[in-house]
């Protein structure tokens, strides 16, 4: 009736789940500063080796990718540092 076959519906979620389980490289995305702009700027400055002005522009431009193609451990560390400062981060 809606133009969707049962096989396409069944394959969709299974394929997506398999990719997530085997993902080895992540993209760390700063979603927002969470109202703690200065501490998040300091954390971004430290993580990316930016100057204060560049870190400020980066945080104000959120959502923005902090780093792409990083291993899970490094991505988790970056996420923890930004969240500790008060920011919100997603791993993709």
Backbone bond lengths (Angstrom), bond angles and torsions (degrees), N, CA, C in turn:
res aa  C-N    CA-C-N  psi(-1)  N-CA   C-N-CA  omega(-1)  CA-C   N-CA-C  phi
1 X - - - 1.444 - - 1.535 110.93 -
2 X 1.321 117.70 -43.17 1.469 122.02 -176.20 1.516 112.83 -97.49
3 X 1.314 117.35 1.47 1.461 120.41 178.38 1.514 114.08 80.43
4 X 1.334 117.58 21.52 1.456 121.80 179.73 1.519 108.00 -119.25
5 X 1.327 116.58 128.68 1.461 119.10 179.43 1.521 109.93 -88.40
6 X 1.307 116.45 154.97 1.463 121.78 -179.99 1.521 111.03 -64.38
7 X 1.324 118.22 -34.58 1.458 120.53 -179.21 1.534 111.19 -67.32
8 X 1.323 117.67 -35.95 1.464 120.74 178.68 1.514 111.00 -68.48
9 X 1.314 116.84 -38.90 1.467 121.25 179.48 1.517 109.79 -67.82
10 X 1.325 117.93 -42.09 1.459 121.55 -179.13 1.528 111.83 -67.86
11 X 1.321 117.68 -36.14 1.468 121.04 -177.07 1.524 111.94 -76.48
12 X 1.311 119.23 -29.43 1.458 122.91 -175.82 1.512 114.45 -57.29
13 X 1.323 119.51 -62.50 1.460 120.11 -177.59 1.521 113.29 -64.57
14 X 1.323 117.99 -36.29 1.461 120.61 -178.99 1.527 110.60 -64.40
15 X 1.311 117.25 -41.87 1.459 120.93 -179.74 1.520 110.64 -65.71
16 X 1.313 118.30 -41.65 1.462 122.08 179.87 1.510 111.90 -65.27
17 X 1.304 117.25 -40.48 1.457 121.90 179.85 1.518 111.96 -65.13
18 X 1.318 117.28 -38.82 1.459 121.09 -179.76 1.525 110.79 -65.86
19 X 1.328 117.55 -38.80 1.461 120.76 179.37 1.526 111.04 -64.20
20 X 1.320 117.60 -40.86 1.458 121.07 -178.80 1.527 111.26 -65.58
21 X 1.328 117.16 -39.64 1.454 121.14 -177.58 1.526 111.61 -67.45
22 X 1.326 118.01 -30.54 1.452 122.10 -176.15 1.525 113.30 -101.79
23 X 1.305 118.51 4.89 1.458 121.48 -176.44 1.522 109.44 -66.25
24 X 1.338 116.38 128.16 1.457 120.28 -179.15 1.527 112.47 -113.05
25 X 1.340 116.63 -18.80 1.461 120.27 177.81 1.515 109.34 -121.84
26 X 1.323 115.17 140.27 1.452 120.84 -174.73 1.522 111.08 -124.96
27 X 1.319 114.53 160.17 1.453 122.73 173.00 1.525 106.09 -113.07
28 X 1.321 116.66 124.33 1.462 121.70 -179.33 1.523 107.31 -96.65
29 X 1.339 116.64 118.02 1.454 121.88 -174.60 1.526 109.86 -118.03
30 X 1.334 116.41 123.90 1.455 121.92 173.33 1.522 107.26 -78.53
31 X 1.330 116.33 115.03 1.460 121.36 -177.57 1.522 110.46 -83.99
32 X 1.340 116.50 -46.75 1.468 120.82 177.87 1.518 109.72 -160.55
33 X 1.333 115.09 167.22 1.467 118.94 178.32 1.525 111.65 -84.42
34 X 1.321 117.82 -4.53 1.461 121.24 176.64 1.512 113.71 61.81
35 X 1.324 117.96 22.11 1.456 121.40 179.99 1.523 113.39 83.68
36 X 1.324 117.16 0.89 1.463 121.49 -179.29 1.528 108.42 -117.42
37 X 1.325 115.22 64.31 1.462 121.35 -171.53 1.533 113.50 -59.36
38 X 1.308 118.48 -48.17 1.467 121.21 -174.96 1.528 112.10 -67.44
39 X 1.341 119.91 -47.60 1.468 117.98 177.11 1.527 112.83 -62.21
40 X 1.326 117.62 -36.41 1.464 120.88 178.68 1.528 109.49 -68.15
41 X 1.327 117.68 -39.48 1.473 121.05 176.68 1.523 110.37 -59.62
42 X 1.318 117.09 -43.07 1.461 120.85 179.67 1.526 110.79 -63.75
43 X 1.339 117.13 -41.45 1.459 120.79 179.56 1.527 110.95 -65.73
44 X 1.329 117.27 -42.76 1.468 121.65 178.28 1.519 109.86 -63.66
45 X 1.328 116.70 -42.95 1.461 122.05 179.49 1.529 109.98 -57.98
46 X 1.327 116.01 -45.10 1.459 121.36 -179.42 1.535 111.71 -67.62
47 X 1.325 116.38 -45.96 1.471 120.23 -176.69 1.521 113.63 -66.73
48 X 1.321 116.54 -39.05 1.457 120.15 -174.13 1.523 113.70 -101.35
49 X 1.338 117.62 -7.08 1.455 120.71 -179.91 1.520 112.47 69.61
50 X 1.320 116.83 33.32 1.460 122.14 -179.25 1.517 110.94 -91.07
51 X 1.313 115.65 164.90 1.450 121.09 170.75 1.521 108.48 -79.94
52 X 1.314 117.16 169.66 1.457 121.08 -177.31 1.529 111.81 -61.75
53 X 1.330 116.91 -42.74 1.460 120.61 -179.04 1.536 111.02 -63.25
54 X 1.335 116.56 -44.03 1.459 121.10 -179.68 1.529 111.21 -65.27
55 X 1.338 116.09 -41.13 1.463 120.33 178.92 1.531 110.55 -64.04
56 X 1.333 117.05 -39.96 1.469 121.36 178.37 1.526 110.39 -62.49
57 X 1.341 116.64 -47.20 1.464 120.79 179.32 1.524 111.06 -62.37
58 X 1.325 116.77 -38.11 1.455 121.28 179.49 1.525 110.73 -63.28
59 X 1.330 116.56 -48.20 1.470 121.05 -178.39 1.523 110.48 -65.82
60 X 1.321 117.24 -40.60 1.465 120.20 179.51 1.520 111.92 -68.15
61 X 1.325 117.88 -21.64 1.452 122.34 179.97 1.526 113.55 -90.36
62 X 1.328 117.49 9.39 1.470 120.86 -178.37 1.513 110.15 -61.54
63 X 1.307 119.79 144.38 1.463 126.68 6.04 1.523 111.79 -77.15
64 X 1.339 114.16 138.57 1.457 120.98 -178.61 1.529 109.66 -149.79
65 X 1.316 116.15 148.85 1.459 121.50 -179.61 1.522 109.66 -78.63
66 X 1.334 115.60 121.19 1.461 120.78 175.59 1.517 109.93 -72.58
67 X 1.329 115.56 -49.83 1.453 120.24 -178.25 1.529 108.13 -158.79
68 X 1.317 116.47 142.38 1.460 121.44 179.39 1.521 109.68 -118.74
69 X 1.321 116.11 153.10 1.454 121.60 177.12 1.511 113.89 72.72
70 X 1.330 117.31 33.20 1.464 120.28 -179.88 1.520 110.07 -101.50
71 X 1.313 115.73 154.40 1.464 121.22 178.67 1.522 109.23 -73.19
72 X 1.315 114.57 160.47 1.463 121.03 -174.37 1.533 111.88 -56.33
73 X 1.327 117.12 -43.66 1.468 120.62 -177.22 1.526 111.21 -61.46
74 X 1.338 116.21 -46.46 1.467 120.59 -179.86 1.520 110.68 -65.63
75 X 1.343 116.14 -40.61 1.465 120.66 179.02 1.525 110.63 -61.83
76 X 1.326 117.23 -42.80 1.472 121.51 179.33 1.533 110.92 -64.46
77 X 1.336 116.92 -39.34 1.471 120.75 178.54 1.526 110.86 -63.86
78 X 1.343 116.02 -44.75 1.469 120.25 179.40 1.525 110.16 -62.47
79 X 1.319 115.79 -44.29 1.463 120.85 179.87 1.530 110.25 -60.20
80 X 1.324 116.73 -44.60 1.457 121.11 -178.95 1.531 111.48 -61.83
81 X 1.333 117.32 -42.43 1.465 120.48 -178.94 1.528 111.81 -65.55
82 X 1.338 116.25 -42.58 1.470 119.20 179.96 1.519 110.25 -68.31
83 X 1.339 117.52 -42.71 1.464 120.16 -179.65 1.519 111.33 -67.36
84 X 1.317 117.12 -33.56 1.478 120.81 176.74 1.531 109.77 -63.50
85 X 1.329 116.36 -33.99 1.470 121.31 178.52 1.525 111.46 -78.03
86 X 1.342 117.62 -12.52 1.460 120.40 177.45 1.518 114.78 112.42
87 X 1.330 117.74 -1.25 1.461 121.48 -178.99 1.519 112.57 -84.98
88 X 1.314 114.77 171.98 1.464 121.13 177.66 1.525 108.09 -117.50
89 X 1.343 115.81 131.68 1.453 122.32 -175.03 1.523 109.53 -131.61
90 X 1.337 115.48 145.06 1.463 121.73 173.05 1.516 108.62 -120.85
91 X 1.330 115.20 145.30 1.455 120.53 172.72 1.516 107.06 -107.15
92 X 1.309 115.98 127.60 1.464 120.35 -179.27 1.495 109.95 -118.27
